[in-house]
Every structure is written in C-alpha cells, then in structure tokens.
Amino acid sequence: MIDHISSYATDFDASKAFYDAVLPVLGYACLREMTIDQDPDFPGRRLAAYGATAPKFWLAEVKAAASPRHVAFTAASPADVDAFHAAGLAVGAVDHGAPGPRPHYHPGYYGAFLIDPDGNNVEAVHHGHP
C-alpha cells in the first residue's frame, strides 16, 4: 500500500551515517543522493533515497526538527534484526528496545528499536512463525 516514506534530518550527515550503517544489514542501500533547490528559503536541500531495488525510504534535510516518527524496516531473519541493532549502537544510536520477541504484537514478532540522531524511533522487525 505504501509507495515510499520519508523522514527528516536536522543533522543530515549524522542521520545519513546512521542509516548507512543500519540499513545495509537488512539488505537496503542508499540508491540515490541529490540536492534540490525547490525551496527558495532552503537552497541546496539534501536528500538520500534507500531501498533494495527502488527508493522506498527517503531521508530529507530540514532546518527545524519535526515531531518524531516511527518507521519499521523488514528484516529477513532475527539475526538481521540483531545486526541492525548492533550496527546502530556502533554509530551512536540510542537503544530503544533490545532485539527480542514481542509476542504482545503477535506470535513470531521479533524486533529491535533505536533512536536515530533526530529522535525518530527506527525499528527492524522479522515476522516469523511460532
């Protein structure tokens, strides 16, 4: 149902470093980077697009913080969830829920949560079967 989603970064370099560290362990890469000049008050705004084969997650540079968001990335296995969490901690992300089962969501739900440099709740989740 969702074609793509974006998140905002007040410190674009720090946020990009975070996503460059955690998304490859889930099979996603930065597929495209660009600078846009559509907003006369913010020329040179940077964007980075991530995905497996097509851009699905966009990181957009902003001047001011926005309300925190939650985004969950699909992981192929519990081991990938663990690797996502470890990669995030290694680049200074804040732990917001260690890897593990979350049966209150549904049986087989295995996830981990990190807080990115802009305060967003970023999750990796594997929907296994009990």
Secondary structure as UniProt FT lines:
FT   STRAND          5..9
FT   HELIX           12..22
FT   HELIX           24..26
FT   STRAND          29..36
FT   TURN            40..41
FT   TURN            43..44
FT   STRAND          45..51
FT   STRAND          57..61
FT   STRAND          70..74
FT   HELIX           78..90
FT   TURN            91..92
FT   STRAND          94..101
FT   TURN            103..105
FT   TURN            107..108
FT   STRAND          109..115
FT   TURN            117..118
FT   STRAND          121..127
//
